[in-house]
């Protein structure tokens, strides 16, 4: 094998002459024939002190002069680089009591070459025998296998030991600590509040809620607030007093300074009595009945003054659909200017209300709404989102004295007279003082239980089942015929047929589908009218 890989056999011990720094200068081998690398030969033997190495490059241990051994005593050229110049041989990492260090020049050496290389005795005594390797004496292993002594960290990968009691706190402990902190903070807050208010009176001279922001709210014209602001000035409250009756209601101003309201609101003052009209400005004046129609529950009142109040806009009730938003305005229980909202719940709802002194009933083909309507709302307007009147609030359904309790206020079932019918009646009342009642000239059988509505088969209260010469007689209808539909709308009860006919104007044509002898037939009937007795104005 080559010299670079040669090792000594067991038992071989190199003597000083075989050390690389004491080899012969002649050739590349020492006195024993061992090959010595040139860069380790002393300069005194003819080899340069520094220079390139054919195997490793420049000699990193070459000194600037003399011998290149960096571990030679201080007297040599290659003095100990780890010993301070002012205190050669002292331990640079310890105190004066540390003792000799292995590299100090005055430390005793061992292994046959005490002046060249060795480890010092920390106690200062003689050195124990040291094993000698093939290239010189070898240092003993460090006492601590994981460091050079106290204060040194273990090398990477070395096992770590935890001291007792140094474990991280468990989650339960942290949660308990958080609860304790929360309780302490809560208690501290409560104590602080108590200390601030413990005077008992609760008075704080520095207390303030600040000033209003004054923010401007833009309300859309079709919002409830926007509609109410436009309609309220046209709505009035009516306080009616008669000889033996009194009550309150509502109304609204129309063209010409007239007020539309319900007949049952002003009926107490029909003969003698007084009507006081209160406007939204709180100004009051007296009013008088111009005309009234008990069958449709509509009346017209003329106030002495209007105080510049604007007239309301009348809409078209034929364009109303179920689900439309509506607003009811009036004076429920005398609370003037009350606004409630809801929707159109149903259309063409037949409603029968008690007439004047029980002598005649009012038949209303009503708009049903869930807007809150209470006593005192009667005669007030039901308006759409545009602020147009689509109905006159006239009636409400109540639970009465049933098992549900004696609730007489709003239960979400209010009824209004369609404004198209109101328009015709109001015009007739203003122009003639009375209104005509639409009819087809038949008497109905109230006891019939089958489908449709049957024309009576016998005389009732002196009236023939089909009035001779009336609209039904001219269309060919006879006693006992069953009316099934009017203009395609099924008829299920007598009141439904009555309100349907009364909602039409005289001269209107309707298509009647009826049944006779098991066969269905169709006829066209022209609505006629009969004047009602003219109530005398107050």
C-alpha positions in Angstrom: 0.0 0.0 0.0 1.2 3.6 -0.5 2.6 5.9 2.2 -0.5 8.0 2.3 -2.6 5.1 3.5 0.0 3.2 5.6 -0.8 2.6 9.2 1.3 1.1 11.9 0.7 -2.5 12.9 -0.2 -3.4 16.4 2.9 -2.8 18.6 4.6 -0.3 16.3 5.5 2.9 18.2 6.9 5.8 16.4 10.1 7.3 17.9 10.9 11.0 17.7 12.9 10.4 14.5 9.8 9.3 12.8 7.9 12.5 13.5 7.2 14.6 10.4 8.8 17.7 11.9 12.0 15.8 12.7 12.4 13.9 9.5 15.5 14.0 7.4 15.8 16.8 4.8 17.4 14.5 2.3 14.7 13.5 -0.1 11.1 13.0 0.8 11.6 10.4 3.6 12.9 10.5 7.1 15.8 8.6 8.6 13.7 5.5 8.8 12.6 5.7 5.2 9.2 7.2 6.0 7.9 9.7 3.5 7.6 13.2 4.9 5.5 16.0 3.3 7.8 18.9 2.5 5.7 21.6 4.0 6.3 20.1 7.4 10.2 20.1 7.2 12.0 23.0 8.9 13.4 25.7 6.9 16.9 25.2 8.5 17.1 21.9 6.7 16.8 23.6 3.3 13.0 23.5 2.8 11.2 26.7 2.4 9.2 28.0 5.4 6.0 28.3 3.3 5.0 27.4 -0.2 2.6 25.4 -2.2 1.8 21.9 -1.3 1.5 19.5 -4.2 -1.4 17.8 -2.4 -3.2 20.4 -0.5 -2.1 23.8 -1.8 -0.4 26.5 0.3 0.7 25.4 3.8 -1.8 26.9 6.2 0.5 26.3 9.1 3.7 27.8 7.7 5.2 30.5 9.8 6.7 33.7 8.6 10.1 32.6 9.6 12.0 29.9 11.5 10.1 26.8 12.3 6.5 26.6 11.2 5.1 24.5 14.0 2.3 26.7 15.6 2.6 24.7 18.8 6.3 25.3 19.5 7.3 27.0 22.7 7.2 30.8 22.9 11.0 30.9 22.2 10.4 29.4 18.7 9.2 31.3 15.6 5.8 29.5 15.7 4.7 30.7 19.2 1.4 29.6 20.7 -1.3 31.6 18.9 -3.7 31.0 21.7 -1.6 32.4 24.5 -1.6 36.2 25.1 1.6 38.0 24.3 1.8 39.5 27.8 1.1 36.3 29.6 2.3 33.4 27.4 1.2 30.1 28.6 -1.7 31.4 30.7 -5.3 30.2 30.2 -7.0 33.0 28.2 -10.3 31.6 29.1 -10.0 31.4 32.9 -8.5 33.1 35.9 -4.9 32.9 37.2 -5.9 29.9 39.4 -6.8 27.8 36.4 -3.3 26.3 36.2 -1.1 25.6 33.3 -2.7 25.2 29.9 -1.7 22.5 27.5 -0.1 24.9 25.0 2.0 26.9 27.4 5.7 26.8 26.8 6.5 26.3 30.5 4.2 23.3 30.9 5.8 19.9 31.3 5.5 17.6 28.3 5.2 13.9 27.9 5.3 11.1 25.5 9.0 11.3 24.7 8.9 14.8 23.4 7.7 17.0 26.2 8.8 20.2 24.5 6.7 19.6 21.4 3.2 18.5 22.1 1.0 17.3 25.0 -1.8 18.1 27.4 -1.3 19.8 30.7 -2.4 18.5 34.1 -5.3 20.7 35.4 -4.1 20.2 39.0 -0.6 21.3 38.2 1.0 17.9 39.1 2.9 15.5 37.0 1.2 14.3 33.9 0.0 10.7 33.7 1.4 8.5 30.9 -0.3 9.2 27.7 -0.8 6.8 24.8 1.4 7.4 21.9 0.0 7.0 18.4 1.8 6.5 15.2 2.2 10.2 14.7 2.9 11.3 18.2 1.3 11.5 21.6 -2.5 11.7 21.5 -4.5 13.9 24.0 -6.8 12.3 26.4 -10.5 12.5 25.8 -12.5 15.4 27.4 -14.1 14.6 30.7 -17.5 15.9 29.6 -18.4 14.2 26.3 -21.0 16.9 25.5 -18.9 20.0 26.0 -15.7 21.6 27.2 -16.9 22.2 30.7 -19.6 24.1 32.6 -21.4 26.8 30.5 -20.9 25.0 27.2 -24.0 24.0 25.2 -24.4 20.4 24.0 -23.6 19.7 20.4 -26.4 19.3 17.8 -28.3 16.0 18.2 -27.2 15.6 21.8 -30.0 14.4 24.2 -31.6 17.0 26.4 -33.0 16.5 29.8 -35.8 18.5 31.4 -35.6 19.5 35.0 -38.4 18.4 37.2 -41.3 20.9 37.4 -40.3 22.6 34.1 -43.2 21.1 32.0 -45.5 23.5 30.1 -48.8 24.2 31.7 -51.7 22.1 30.6 -54.8 23.5 28.7 -57.1 22.9 31.7 -54.8 25.1 33.8 -54.8 27.9 31.2 -58.7 27.8 31.0 -59.0 27.9 34.7 -56.6 30.9 34.8 -58.7 32.7 32.1 -61.9 32.2 34.1 -60.2 33.5 37.2 -59.0 36.6 35.3 -62.5 37.2 33.9 -64.1 36.9 37.3 -61.6 39.3 38.8 -62.2 41.9 36.0 -66.0 41.6 36.4 -65.7 42.1 40.1 -63.4 45.0 39.6 -65.9 46.7 37.2 -68.8 46.1 39.6 -66.8 47.5 42.5 -65.9 50.5 40.4 -69.6 51.1 39.4 -70.6 50.9 43.1 -67.9 53.3 44.2 -69.1 55.8 41.5 -72.7 55.6 42.5 -72.6 54.7 46.2 -73.8 58.1 47.2 -77.3 56.5 46.8 -78.9 59.4 44.8 -77.4 58.4 41.5 -76.8 62.1 40.7 -73.8 62.8 38.5 -73.3 66.6 37.9 -71.1 65.8 34.8 -73.6 63.5 33.1 -74.5 64.3 29.6 -76.1 62.5 26.6 -74.7 64.9 24.1 -76.5 67.0 21.5 -78.7 65.8 18.6 -76.9 65.0 15.4 -79.3 66.9 13.3 -79.0 64.4 10.5 -81.3 65.1 7.5 -83.4 62.1 6.5 -84.5 62.0 2.9 -88.0 60.5 2.7 -89.1 59.3 -0.6 -92.5 60.7 -1.9 -94.0 57.2 -2.0 -92.8 56.3 1.5 -95.4 56.2 4.3 -94.0 59.4 5.7 -94.0 61.1 2.3 -97.6 60.0 1.5 -98.8 61.0 5.0 -97.3 64.4 4.8 -99.3 65.1 1.6 -102.6 63.5 2.6 -103.0 64.5 6.2 -103.8 68.2 5.5 -106.9 67.0 3.5 -108.2 64.7 6.3 -110.7 66.1 8.9 -112.2 64.9 12.1 -116.0 65.0 12.6 -117.6 65.4 16.0 -121.3 64.8 15.7 -124.0 65.4 18.3 -127.7 64.7 18.0 -130.7 64.7 20.3 -129.9 61.3 21.8 -126.7 60.2 20.0 -123.1 61.4 19.6 -120.0 60.1 18.0 -116.9 60.9 16.1 -115.6 60.0 12.7 -113.4 61.1 9.9 -113.7 62.5 6.4 -111.6 64.1 3.6 -111.9 67.2 1.5 -112.8 66.9 -2.2 -113.3 69.4 -5.1 -115.5 72.4 -4.2 -114.7 72.3 -0.5 -117.0 69.3 0.2 -116.2 66.6 2.7 -116.9 62.9 2.0 -117.7 60.7 4.9 -119.9 57.7 5.9 -123.6 58.0 6.3 -123.5 56.3 9.7 -121.1 58.9 11.0 -123.4 61.9 10.4 -126.8 60.1 10.6 -127.3 61.3 14.3 -127.4 64.9 13.1 -129.7 64.2 10.1 -132.8 65.9 11.7 -131.4 68.1 14.4 -127.9 68.3 15.8 -124.5 69.7 15.2 -121.4 68.7 13.2 -118.0 70.2 14.2 -115.2 69.8 11.6 -111.6 69.9 12.8 -108.8 70.2 10.3 -105.2 69.0 10.6 -104.2 72.6 11.7 -106.4 72.2 14.8 -108.8 74.8 13.4 -112.5 74.0 13.7 -115.7 75.0 11.9 -119.3 73.9 11.6 -120.6 71.7 8.8 -124.0 70.6 7.4 -125.2 67.6 5.5 -125.6 68.1 1.8 -126.9 64.6 1.1 -126.6 61.0 2.2 -127.2 57.5 0.9 -127.9 54.9 3.5 -127.8 52.0 1.0 -124.2 52.8 0.1 -123.2 54.3 3.5 -121.9 57.5 1.8 -122.7 61.1 2.9 -121.4 64.6 1.8 -120.9 67.5 4.3 -120.3 71.1 3.5 -118.0 72.9 6.1 -118.4 76.7 6.7 -114.6 77.2 6.1 -111.7 75.1 4.8 -108.8 77.3 6.0 -107.0 76.7 2.8 -106.8 73.0 3.2 -106.0 71.2 0.0 -108.4 68.8 -1.7 -107.4 65.1 -1.9 -106.8 63.2 -5.1 -109.2 60.4 -6.0 -107.7 57.3 -7.6 -109.1 54.4 -9.5 -110.3 51.4 -7.4 -110.6 49.2 -10.5 -106.8 49.1 -10.8 -106.3 47.9 -7.2 -104.9 44.4 -6.8 -104.5 42.2 -3.8 -101.2 42.9 -2.1 -101.0 46.6 -2.9 -99.7 48.6 0.1 -102.3 51.0 1.6 -102.5 53.6 4.3 -105.5 54.3 6.4 -105.8 57.8 7.9 -108.4 59.0 10.4 -109.4 59.7 14.0 -109.7 56.3 15.8 -111.2 56.8 19.2 -111.0 60.6 18.7 -107.2 60.5 18.1 -107.0 62.8 15.1 -104.4 62.4 12.3 -103.7 58.7 13.0 -101.9 56.8 10.3 -101.8 53.0 9.9 -100.5 50.9 7.1 -101.2 47.5 5.6 -102.0 45.9 2.3 -105.1 45.1 0.2 -106.1 41.7 1.6 -109.0 41.0 -0.8 -111.4 42.6 -3.3 -115.1 42.4 -4.0 -115.8 41.3 -0.4 -119.6 41.5 0.2 -120.2 43.3 3.5 -123.5 44.2 5.0 -123.7 46.9 7.6 -126.6 48.0 9.7 -128.5 50.9 8.1 -130.0 54.0 9.7 -132.1 53.1 12.8 -132.1 49.5 11.5 -134.5 50.4 8.7 -132.1 49.6 5.9 -128.8 47.8 5.5 -125.8 49.1 3.6 -124.4 46.7 1.1 -120.7 47.2 0.3 -118.7 45.5 -2.4 -115.7 46.2 -0.2 -111.9 46.3 -0.4 -110.6 44.3 2.5 -107.4 45.5 4.2 -105.3 44.5 7.3 -104.5 48.2 8.0 -105.7 48.9 11.5 -109.2 50.5 11.4 -111.0 51.3 14.6 -114.1 53.2 15.7 -113.5 56.8 14.6 -111.7 55.7 11.4 -115.1 55.5 9.6 -115.3 57.9 6.7 -111.5 58.4 6.5 -109.6 57.7 3.3 -107.7 54.5 2.4 -104.9 55.7 0.0 -102.4 53.9 -2.1 -98.7 54.4 -2.3 -99.2 57.5 -4.6 -101.4 59.2 -2.0 -104.6 58.7 -4.1 -107.9 57.7 -2.4 -108.9 54.1 -3.4 -111.6 53.6 -0.7 -113.6 55.0 2.2 -113.1 53.2 5.4 -116.5 52.0 6.5 -116.6 48.8 8.5 -114.6 46.3 10.6 -115.0 42.7 11.6 -114.9 42.1 15.3 -115.0 39.0 17.5 -117.9 40.4 19.6 -119.0 38.3 22.5 -117.7 35.0 21.1 -115.6 32.5 22.8 -112.5 34.4 21.7 -113.4 37.3 23.9 -115.2 40.6 23.6 -112.7 42.4 21.4 -114.4 45.2 19.5 -111.3 46.9 18.0 -109.3 46.1 15.0 -108.4 42.5 14.4 -106.9 43.1 10.9 -110.2 42.8 9.0 -111.2 46.3 7.8 -113.4 47.1 4.8 -113.5 50.1 2.6 -116.0 51.3 -0.1 -114.3 51.4 -3.5 -113.7 55.0 -4.6 -115.2 54.5 -8.0 -118.6 53.8 -6.4 -118.0 56.7 -3.9 -117.3 59.1 -6.8 -120.7 58.4 -8.5 -122.7 58.6 -5.2 -120.9 61.8 -4.2 -121.6 63.5 -7.5 -125.3 62.5 -7.2 -125.6 63.8 -3.7 -124.0 67.1 -4.5 -126.0 67.6 -7.7 -129.4 66.3 -6.6 -129.2 65.8 -2.8 -130.0 62.1 -3.3 -128.5 59.0 -5.0 -130.0 56.4 -7.2 -129.9 52.7 -6.2 -128.9 50.3 -9.0 -131.1 47.2 -9.6 -132.1 44.5 -12.0 -135.6 44.1 -10.6 -135.8 40.7 -8.9 -136.6 39.3 -5.5 -134.1 36.7 -4.1 -134.8 33.4 -2.2 -132.9 33.8 1.1 -133.5 30.1 2.0 -132.0 28.6 -1.1 -129.0 26.3 -0.3 -127.8 25.1 -3.7 -125.1 26.6 -6.1 -125.7 30.1 -7.2 -128.5 32.5 -6.2 -132.1 31.6 -6.9 -134.8 34.1 -7.9 -137.8 33.8 -5.5 -140.7 31.6 -6.6 -143.4 33.5 -4.8 -144.4 37.1 -4.0 -142.4 38.7 -1.1 -143.8 41.8 0.7 -146.2 42.5 -2.1 -143.4 42.4 -4.7 -143.4 40.0 -7.7 -140.3 37.7 -7.9 -139.5 39.4 -11.2 -140.7 43.0 -11.4 -142.7 43.4 -14.6 -141.0 45.7 -17.0 -137.8 45.7 -15.0 -134.3 44.9 -16.4 -134.5 41.2 -15.5 -137.9 40.8 -17.0 -136.8 42.5 -20.3 -133.7 40.1 -20.4 -136.0 37.0 -20.1 -135.3 36.0 -16.6 -138.2 34.2 -14.7 -139.1 33.2 -11.2 -137.1 30.2 -10.0 -134.1 30.8 -12.3 -130.7 30.3 -10.6 -128.2 33.0 -11.3 -124.7 31.4 -11.5 -122.4 34.2 -12.7 -122.4 37.9 -13.4 -119.7 39.1 -15.8 -117.9 35.8 -15.2 -117.8 36.2 -11.4 -119.5 33.3 -9.6 -122.4 34.2 -7.3 -122.5 32.1 -4.1 -124.9 34.1 -1.8 -127.6 36.8 -2.1 -125.6 39.6 -0.5 -122.8 39.0 -3.1 -125.3 39.5 -6.0 -126.7 42.6 -4.4 -123.4 44.4 -3.8 -122.3 43.4 -7.3 -125.3 45.0 -8.9 -125.2 48.1 -6.6 -121.6 48.7 -7.5 -122.6 49.3 -11.1 -123.8 52.5 -12.4 -127.3 52.8 -14.0 -127.1 52.0 -17.7 -124.2 49.6 -17.3 -124.6 46.2 -19.1 -123.8 43.0 -17.3 -123.8 39.4 -18.6 -125.8 37.0 -16.5 -125.3 33.2 -16.6 -128.3 31.4 -15.2 -129.7 27.9 -15.0 -133.3 26.9 -15.7 -134.6 23.3 -15.7 -131.1 21.9 -15.6 -129.9 23.9 -18.6 -127.5 26.9 -18.5 -128.4 30.0 -20.4 -126.9 33.5 -20.8 -128.6 36.9 -20.9 -127.6 40.5 -21.1 -129.1 42.8 -18.5 -129.0 46.6 -18.5 -128.7 48.1 -15.0 -131.6 50.3 -14.0 -132.0 52.6 -11.0 -134.7 53.6 -8.7 -134.5 56.8 -6.7 -134.3 56.4 -2.9 -136.2 58.6 -0.5 -134.3 61.9 -0.2 -133.2 62.4 3.3 -133.7 66.0 4.4 -130.5 67.9 5.1 -129.9 69.3 8.6 
